[in-house]
Amino acid sequence: MSTVGSDDQTASGRTASSRAADGRAEPAPATWCPSGEARAPESLVLGVRSATDGQVVYLADPVPASEVLGSVPEGIEPTRVLRFASHCVSACVNRRGDDCALVERVLTLPAATADARAVPRCHLRSRCQWWQQTGVSACHRCPAVTTATFREDELATLVADPSTTPEQLAAWIRESA
């Protein structure tokens, strides 16, 4: 909430939320997307996609993407093997006001973790848009989210499509069961 009205934009595209005592705009804390852009300047590698089941295995400490991208072999899309986080931006196709429509679609999917109490270790949580918007429910599904979608994976393609509604996803899951 603004203490003084402001339309100042931060570097991440978010509107400043308050003013310091001296009247300067204080930027709103940036939230992070756990399915972010690999090449964004602030991008971090959160984990590596397992070749066994496709789930994300989170790193003990996130690594700046700029330190890793050069190591990905040519011809391999980095998002096929790594999971990135970057700032949420107002121009994102999944943005709806202050909310992320992607996490709403992700929540339609069954939880990736078998134990409802188990929450994957995550360095992003305190700044994560999905956590702030939906809480622990997103954490249970996060390891199964892929940033890259592949034509042969119809469900992942539907989840990634901003025009797909949660109701359409639920219907697809019911029909495919």
C-alpha positions as CSV (number, residue, x, y, z in Angstrom):
1,M,0.0,0.0,0.0
2,S,1.3,3.4,-0.8
3,T,1.9,5.9,1.9
4,V,2.1,8.5,-0.8
5,G,0.7,7.8,-4.3
6,S,3.3,6.7,-6.7
7,D,3.6,5.4,-10.2
8,D,7.4,5.0,-10.1
9,Q,8.6,1.8,-11.7
10,T,11.4,-0.3,-10.3
11,A,13.9,-2.1,-12.6
12,S,11.7,-5.2,-12.4
13,G,8.7,-3.4,-13.8
14,R,6.9,-3.3,-10.4
15,T,5.4,-0.1,-9.0
16,A,7.0,1.4,-6.0
17,S,5.0,0.8,-2.9
18,S,6.0,3.5,-0.4
19,R,8.1,6.6,0.1
20,A,11.1,7.0,2.4
21,A,11.0,9.7,5.1
22,D,12.8,12.0,2.7
23,G,10.2,11.5,0.0
24,R,12.2,9.3,-2.3
25,A,10.4,6.2,-3.7
26,E,11.2,2.9,-2.1
27,P,10.8,0.1,-4.6
28,A,8.4,-2.7,-3.8
29,P,10.3,-5.9,-2.9
30,A,10.7,-7.9,-6.1
31,T,9.0,-11.2,-6.1
32,W,10.7,-14.0,-8.0
33,C,9.2,-16.5,-10.5
34,P,10.3,-20.1,-9.8
35,S,9.8,-20.8,-13.5
36,G,11.9,-17.9,-14.6
37,E,13.8,-16.8,-17.7
38,A,17.3,-18.3,-18.0
39,R,18.9,-15.2,-19.5
40,A,17.4,-12.5,-17.3
41,P,20.3,-10.6,-15.7
42,E,19.3,-11.6,-12.1
43,S,18.5,-15.2,-13.1
44,L,19.5,-18.0,-10.7
45,V,19.8,-21.7,-11.2
46,L,17.5,-23.3,-8.6
47,G,18.1,-26.9,-9.5
48,V,18.8,-29.6,-12.1
49,R,16.1,-31.7,-13.8
50,S,16.5,-35.4,-13.0
51,A,16.9,-37.6,-16.0
52,T,15.1,-40.4,-14.2
53,D,11.7,-38.8,-13.5
54,G,12.0,-35.2,-14.7
55,Q,11.6,-33.8,-11.2
56,V,13.8,-30.9,-10.1
57,V,16.6,-31.7,-7.7
58,Y,17.3,-28.4,-5.9
59,L,20.8,-27.2,-5.4
60,A,22.2,-26.7,-1.9
61,D,22.8,-23.0,-2.9
62,P,21.4,-21.3,-6.0
63,V,24.0,-20.3,-8.6
64,P,23.9,-17.2,-10.8
65,A,22.7,-18.4,-14.2
66,S,25.4,-16.3,-15.9
67,E,28.0,-18.6,-14.3
68,V,26.3,-21.8,-15.7
69,L,24.8,-21.0,-19.1
70,G,28.1,-21.2,-21.0
71,S,28.5,-24.8,-19.7
72,V,25.3,-26.0,-21.3
73,P,26.2,-27.8,-24.6
74,E,25.3,-26.1,-27.8
75,G,21.9,-27.3,-29.1
76,I,20.5,-28.1,-25.6
77,E,18.0,-25.6,-24.4
78,P,19.1,-24.7,-20.8
79,T,15.5,-25.0,-19.5
80,R,15.5,-28.6,-20.6
81,V,18.0,-29.5,-17.9
82,L,18.1,-26.7,-15.4
83,R,15.4,-24.8,-13.4
84,F,15.7,-21.0,-13.3
85,A,14.2,-18.3,-11.1
86,S,14.1,-14.6,-12.1
87,H,12.1,-11.5,-11.2
88,C,8.4,-11.5,-11.8
89,V,7.7,-8.8,-14.4
90,S,4.6,-6.9,-15.2
91,A,4.9,-7.7,-18.9
92,C,4.8,-11.5,-18.3
93,V,2.1,-13.3,-20.3
94,N,1.1,-15.1,-17.1
95,R,0.7,-11.9,-15.1
96,R,-2.8,-11.0,-14.1
97,G,-2.7,-7.8,-11.9
98,D,-0.5,-8.7,-9.0
99,D,-1.1,-12.5,-9.4
100,C,0.5,-15.2,-11.4
101,A,-2.0,-17.2,-13.5
102,L,0.6,-19.9,-14.2
103,V,0.6,-21.0,-10.5
104,E,-3.2,-21.2,-10.7
105,R,-2.9,-23.6,-13.6
106,V,-0.1,-25.5,-11.8
107,L,-2.3,-26.0,-8.7
108,T,-4.7,-28.0,-10.9
109,L,-2.0,-30.7,-11.2
110,P,-1.6,-33.5,-8.7
111,A,1.1,-32.8,-6.1
112,A,4.5,-33.9,-7.1
113,T,5.5,-34.8,-3.5
114,A,4.0,-38.0,-2.2
115,D,4.1,-36.9,1.5
116,A,1.6,-34.0,2.0
117,R,3.8,-32.7,4.8
118,A,7.0,-32.8,2.9
119,V,8.0,-29.4,1.4
120,P,11.0,-29.2,-0.8
121,R,13.9,-27.2,0.5
122,C,13.9,-23.9,-1.3
123,H,16.1,-20.8,-1.1
124,L,13.5,-18.7,-3.0
125,R,10.5,-19.2,-0.8
126,S,10.7,-15.9,1.1
127,R,10.7,-14.0,-2.2
128,C,8.6,-16.5,-4.3
129,Q,5.5,-15.2,-6.0
130,W,3.9,-18.6,-6.0
131,W,4.5,-19.0,-2.2
132,Q,3.2,-15.5,-1.5
133,Q,0.2,-16.1,-3.7
134,T,-0.8,-19.7,-2.8
135,G,1.4,-20.9,0.1
136,V,2.6,-24.5,0.5
137,S,0.3,-25.9,-2.2
138,A,2.6,-24.5,-4.9
139,C,5.6,-26.0,-3.1
140,H,4.2,-29.5,-3.4
141,R,3.9,-29.1,-7.2
142,C,7.0,-27.0,-7.9
143,P,9.5,-29.9,-8.4
144,A,7.4,-31.2,-11.3
145,V,7.2,-27.9,-13.2
146,T,9.1,-27.6,-16.4
147,T,10.0,-24.2,-17.9
148,A,10.4,-25.8,-21.3
149,T,7.5,-27.6,-22.8
150,F,7.7,-30.3,-25.4
151,R,5.1,-31.1,-28.1
152,E,4.8,-34.7,-26.9
153,D,3.7,-33.6,-23.4
154,E,0.2,-32.3,-24.0
155,L,-0.5,-31.6,-20.3
156,A,2.6,-29.5,-19.9
157,T,1.8,-27.6,-23.0
158,L,-1.7,-26.9,-21.7
159,V,-0.4,-25.7,-18.3
160,A,2.1,-23.4,-20.0
161,D,-0.5,-21.9,-22.3
162,P,-1.8,-18.6,-20.7
163,S,-5.2,-19.1,-22.4
164,T,-5.8,-22.4,-20.6
165,T,-8.1,-22.1,-17.6
166,P,-7.8,-24.2,-14.4
167,E,-11.2,-25.6,-15.3
168,Q,-10.0,-26.8,-18.7
169,L,-7.0,-28.4,-17.1
170,A,-9.1,-30.2,-14.5
171,A,-11.4,-31.5,-17.3
172,W,-8.4,-32.7,-19.4
173,I,-7.0,-34.5,-16.3
174,R,-10.4,-36.2,-15.7
175,E,-10.8,-37.3,-19.3
176,S,-7.2,-38.6,-19.4
177,A,-7.5,-40.7,-16.2
